């Protein structure tokens, strides 16, 4: 697919529901009592993997509408052992969060996924689950992951990596453990699990840097209102910032501060982005509207403490930095190496091929930005949705356009991405 250069992004849009919250609504709904109505569900290949997984394990999910689903819960211990492996597709969130719930069920469960997912680390969840008393097997630290539920004991777990997926997995298992399970975070990561479990009535307490959960008797989560996915809004935010004359409003988008690190980073680079109509969704998430005007940017440094707050947006940050005057840097982002692809490697090689002066470091990258358009050329998404979207934004802001190979990878998180982008692009 070829993306030609654009002059501006103009208009009003809304993006599909947040993927992280949509996964959690299905998973928590599946072990709750009664029905969970999920409004604004973000339909994508990844969230379909979660629906398929809980269905395979015995929960019922009704599709009410394209973005409304209803999960009929099986109760905390109601998921059923099945003969076949559970296929989590491309979705690390499905596999890691589900494993925590399965550790509390009776039976033996095998979780697997596509080639990308089978190359990603799961020892990070196998270790705490085994410490809690589950029987866990991996293929040398990678999926397939086999979890044999058992009677679990609470643990105090200091996360060795700042990962919301690992934190969420341990909190899920903590619902079934005897005693109080505490997760200590080296750095704040997204807290959608904490917000949703508290809304479902789980005995959860939060203090700075740690979260504790006691065993739950039952969960009830009648309704979840899912805001638009900030990570799906981010390509639009960056494109509108870089294209002079842009004026773009993104409505009803999630503005949880653990997700919007990109806004803080862009603000100190000189971006003109305003959040308004700030409110809370009925299920406790911050949301609002964003108005983006184009701006000239200056370089900045993204430190390790900030990285979890924009982990999925760092590829887009690299592109913004390419047009920002001066030297930008990202440190402490080695986690990018174990995402759907090695994103440190793929971002640096692809952007370099488009004419960006970017250097790969062991834990991040450095960019020498110039306030002009990158040349353009070709890039391959490598099957990674965030890289396909990066390619599209790179094409719009380039001089000669960008030819994207495997653009269909966007469907992992945002099936209508190219159509929506086209609807606000001016050439
Ligand atoms: C996610 C957490 C992040 C993020 C992923 C979704 C989640 O992963 O990269 O896209 O929903 O919890 P880590 O927690 O492993 O950093």
Boltz pocket constraint, residues with backbone or C-beta under 6 A from the ligand:
constraints:
  - pocket:
      binder: B
      contacts: [[A, 19], [A, 20], [A, 21], [A, 93], [A, 162], [A, 163], [A, 164], [A, 165], [A, 166], [A, 168], [A, 189], [A, 190], [A, 311], [A, 312], [A, 335]]
      max_distance: 6.0
